[in-house]
Amino acid sequence: MKTGILLVNLGTPDSPSTADVRKYLHEFLNDPRVIDIAPLARLLLVNLIIVPFRSSKSAKLYKQIWTKNGSPLLIYSLRQKEMLQKILGDDYQVELAMRYQSPSLESTLEKFKKGKIRKIRVLPLFPQYASASTGSVHQKIMELVSRWEVIPEIEFVNSYCDDPHFINAFTEIGKRHEPSSYDHVLMSFHGLPERQIKKADRCDHCFRKNCCGSLTDENAFCYRAQCFETARLITAQLNIAPENYTVCFQSRLGRTPWIRPYTDQVLKERAGHGDKRILVFAPAFTSDCLETLYEIGTEYDVLFKKAGGEKVQLVESLNDSQLWIEALKELCLKPL
């Protein structure tokens, strides 16, 4: 009997065609944990406004990062699975699924169902917990497995925002860029609507003064607090002083308030202060994707130059680095 290891990433279109991007956005944005508004309002907003008008635009962006082998996110996620399988050995069966599109959670779980699996450990490839990412993965898996006749022991990894092996892997990649040679460093995380942060607040703690100053029992499940903790640990290892880096949030959608500060606005402010070269980490992503390669590497570089700066340099993600595979191994083996 083996232990099943299920790596789960967010997902990617099957191709950069408008049709495949439309299909991906339709599944992704109709998830009630992603756009957490009234069902009818979400149905109208997503299917009559966002998907029809955004699909062709997003398809053009995906074409900018697409490789001859396909989506970078899928390529790196598959490499992580293969390398982790090799390092864990024959007592484990490592599989990869995407929350949206292919390979689907349902088809991947079927491999475990048909195999000799004594238990499954679910490891979402999102270091910081959010209802819209990790929470959605866990919910979908529970829904699917609940239909099985025999349900094995299942372990869910909630987050690893402060895991020392994860922090060390990102730190070592960051060292290659010599952060001290830049005017300022940004720790840019994927954004979330403020309402989702408030929903996860069980102690009436959010958005108070210095509420994310440290990770405590009160804010342990706060995505924003976990992001700040990741940033603190990485910058501490890199000897980056607090005044020399800024935690910020990217990729907002719509007009409702999202968690601040916004990365694009911070870049404009840094240019206004006379900064010329900015180094950007994206520690919410474990594989390079549209949000890192295009949004940071291209879009923010252009924005910064228009504001008077010279260069935005992206720190590549963990991808298939050996230290990251070692970190994944530790996350698979450590007691929960």
N, C-alpha and C positions, 0 to 999 in steps of 0.2 A: 504494500500500500504506500502511495506517495502523498506528499503534501503539495497541493496546488497553489501556485503563486499567480495571482491575476493582477497584472499591471493594466491600469486604465488611464488613457489620456482623453482629452476633450473630443477630438475628432477633426476631420478635414474633408473637403469635397473629394469625390473620386477623380475629378479632373478640374481644370480651371475654366471649363465651359460654363456659360451662363445657366444652362439647364442643371448641371450638377451642383453648382453653387446655390441655385434656388432650392434644390432638394435638401441640401445641407442646412441652409438657413431656416427652412420651413420646420425641420425637425428640431433644430437647436432652439430657435426663438419661441416655439410653441410649448416648450417645457415650462410648467408653472413655477418652477423654482428659479428659472432664469429671468423671465418677465413675470414678476409676482403681483399681478393686478387681477381684477375681477375677470373671470373666464371669458365673458362676452366681449369685454373691452380688449382683452389680449387677442382674441380671435380676430376682431376687426382690425386692430392695430397691426398685428403681424402679417396677416394674410391679405389685407387690402391696401396696406401702406408700405410697411418696411420691406417685406420680401419682394413685391413687384418692382419697387423703385430702387432697391439696394442691390439686387442680384447682379445686374450687368456691371455696376460700378465695382462691386467686390470681385467679380470675375476678372476684371482688368488688373486689379491689384494682385490676385493670386498668380496671374500670368507672369508678374514681375519676379516672383520668388520660386516659381515652379522649376524643377530640374528635369533632366532627361529621364531620371529614375522615378520622378513623381514628387509628391508633397514632402518637403523637408521634415515636417512634424512626424509623418508616418515613417519615413526612412529612418530617422533617429530612434523613434520608439521601437521599431522592429530590431534595430541593432542592440538596443538596451535589453530587449527580451532575449535575443540570441546569446549575448555576452553573459547575461545573468544566468541563463540556463547552464552555460559551460562552467561557470564558477561555482554554482550550487551543486551540480552533479546529478546523478541518476535518481536520488531519493526525492527529487522535486520535479514537478511538471510546470514550467513557466509558460504562461499564455499572455497575449496582448489583446485588449479590446479597446474600442472607442465608445465613448458615451453616445456619440451621434455618428451615424454612418458606419463605415466598414473598417476593420472587422467588428461586427456588432457584439454587444454584450450577450445577447441571446445565443448566437451561434458559438461564441467562445465558451460560455458556460456549459453548453451541450457537450463539449469535449471533456470537461471534468465529469459531467454526469455519466458519460459512457466509459470513463476510465476508472482505474483502481485508485480512487482518491479518498484518503481518510479525513482530510480537512482542507479548507481553502483559506488562504490569507489574501485579502483584497488590499492592494496598494495603489491608490490613485496617484498619478504623477503630478499632483498639486501639493507643494510643500505647506501652504497655508490653507486652513479650513475655511470654506465658504459654503453656504447652503446651495448656491447656484452651481458649484463645481463638485466638491467632495460629497456634499449632502445629496445631490442629485444622483451621483453614481451609486451611493449606498442604498438609496431608496429604490432605484431601478433593479438592483441586484436582489434585494429582499423581495420585491414583487415577483421577479422571475423564479427565484428559488422556492418561493412559497408554494408553487404548483407541483414541485417534485414529490414523488412518493417517499423517497428517502432523502432527508436533508442532512448533509454532513455538518460537522462543526465548521463554523465560519468566523474568521477574525477580520475586523475592519480596522485598518490603520486610519486614524482620524486626521492627524497632521504631523509634520516633522519640521516645523519652522525653525526649531532650535537644535535639531539633531547635529551633534558635532561633526559627523562624517559628511553630512550634506553641506554644512557651513564650510568645512575644510575644502571640499571639492570646488565650490564656487570661489573661495579665496585663492586657491592655487591658479585657477584660470585668470582671475583678476590681476594677479601679480605679473602676468606676462605683459600687461599694458602699462606697467609702471604708473600707478595712479597719482603719485606725487608730481608727475610731469604735466598734469592737467590743472587748469584753473579751478575746477570744481567737479565734484562727483555727484551723480544722481543715482538714487536707488528707486527705480521706476517699477511699480507693481500694477497689475491689472486692476482697474477701478471697479467699484460696485456702487449702486444707488445707496444713499444714506439710509433709506428706509429699511434696507436689508440688514444693515449694521444694527439698527435699532431693534429689529425683530429678534436678533440673536442675543440681545442684552437682557440677561436674567437678573441683574443686580442694580438696575437703574444707574449704570456707570458711564454709559457712552456720552461722548461730546461734552463732558465736563472738562475743566481745566486739567491739562496733563493726564487725561484719561488713558492715553496709550504710552505713558512715560515708562512703564515696565509691564511685563507679562505676569499677571497675578491670578489668583483663583477667581477674582471678580470678572476679569476680562479674558479668561482662558480661551473662550470660544469666539472671541472678536477677531475677525479677519484683519482689520486695520491694526490692532495691537500686535497680532502675530507678524504682520509685515514689518512693523517697527522693530520687533525683536530680531527678526532675520537681518535687517539692515544694521542694527547695533552690533550683532555678533560678527558679521562679515567685515565691517569697517574697523572694529576693534582688532581683528587679526591682521588687517592691512595697515594698522597704525594711522588711520584717517581720522583726524580730529572732528568732533561734532560740527564745528563751524565750517568745515570743508566739504560737507556732504548734505544733501537734502533728500528726504523721503517724499515721493510723489506718486501720483496715480494716473494711468493713461486709459485710452480706449473707451471713453464714456459714450453713451448713446442716449439720445433724447434730451428733453429740456428739464427734467427733474434734477434736483441736486444730487451729485455724486460725491464720494469722499474726496477731500481736498488734502493738499494742494494738487492742482492739475499739472501734469508734466509739461504740456505745451506752454502753459503760462509761466511756469518756473523757468523754462528755457529763455523766454522773452525777457524775464526779469534779470536773469544772469547776464544776458547780452547787454542789457541796459546798465549793468554794473561794470561793464568793460571786460567781462570774461570772453576769451577767444576760443578756448578748447575745453570741451566738456566730455567726461567719460561717463557712460551710462550702463549700469548693471540692471538686469531684469530678473530678479530672483524668484518671481512667481512662476517662471517658465523653466521646465527642465529640458525642453527641446526647442530649438529655434523654429520659428513659425512666422506667420504673417505679422503678428504684433511686434516681434523683435526685428526680423529682417527688413520689413518694409516700414512699419510705423516709426520705429526708432532709427533704424539704419538709413532710411531714405527720407521719409516725410519730415522727421524732426531735424535732420541735418539741413534740409532745405529751409525750414522755418527759422532755425538758429542763424543761418547765414543771412537771411533776409533781415533779421533783427540786428545784424552787425557782428555776429560771431564768425568763426572760421571753420570749426569742425566739431561735429558730434560723433564720438566713437562708441560703437556698441561693443560691450563685452559679450562674447559669444556665450551661448548657454552651455549647460552641462553635456548635452548631446551624448556622445559615446566615449567620453573621457573615462579612463580606467578608474580614477578616484570616485567617479559617480557610480560606476558599477559596483565598486567595493562598498559604497554607501548604501546602495540598494540591497546588497547582500546582508549588511548589518540590520537594515530595516525589516528584512524578511525573517531574520533569525532571532531578533531580540524579543524577550517576553513582553506581552502587552498588559 
